[in-house]
């Protein structure tokens, strides 16, 4: 039950923070930022806010610095909109899972281009199976050498 409550708190915090960041903060260092997830401690005193930033490393660092500078304003926004006994202290961290996903996509796309030069496994399977004897033909040969049931077994 506590895990479900914590999940709902995390989602509520993410929604409030996403709305406030999307509405625009006055800090010019904050670029195109998306709040991807929030992880709150079980006692609800701390919250790690994972964000993805569109841009290079320097823009990412500037955006994280701007978000950390706006921490008080964002905590006040949470206190206004989410009914909680205590407002958690926010810690902004870069979420590199999106970068990791892009890297995997690039690798898969690169592999797709390389796979055009590789042999098709179904074609090689068809070639291998063509050299094998056909089981129905060998069964027909075996059954031709057996006496038919009408010839009888002499009983």
Long-range contacts (C-beta under 8 A, 24 or more apart in sequence): 2-42, 6-40, 6-42, 9-40, 9-44, 9-82, 9-84, 10-37, 10-38, 10-39, 10-40, 10-47, 11-38, 12-82, 13-38, 13-40, 13-47, 13-49, 13-78, 13-82, 13-88, 14-38, 14-49, 16-77, 16-78, 16-81, 16-82, 17-49, 17-74, 17-77, 17-78, 17-90, 20-73, 20-74, 20-77, 21-51, 21-67, 21-74, 25-66, 25-67, 25-70, 25-73, 27-66, 27-67, 27-69, 27-70, 28-66, 29-62, 29-63, 29-65, 29-66, 29-69, 30-62, 30-63, 30-66, 30-67, 30-70, 31-55, 31-59, 31-62, 31-63, 33-63, 33-67, 36-95, 36-97, 36-98, 37-95, 40-88, 41-88, 44-84, 44-85, 44-86, 44-88, 45-86, 45-88, 45-89, 46-88, 46-89, 46-91, 47-88, 47-89, 47-90, 47-91, 48-91, 48-93, 49-90, 49-91, 49-92, 49-93, 50-93, 50-94, 50-95, 51-92, 51-93, 51-94, 51-95, 52-94, 52-95, 52-98, 52-99, 53-94, 60-94, 64-92, 64-93, 64-94, 67-92, 68-92
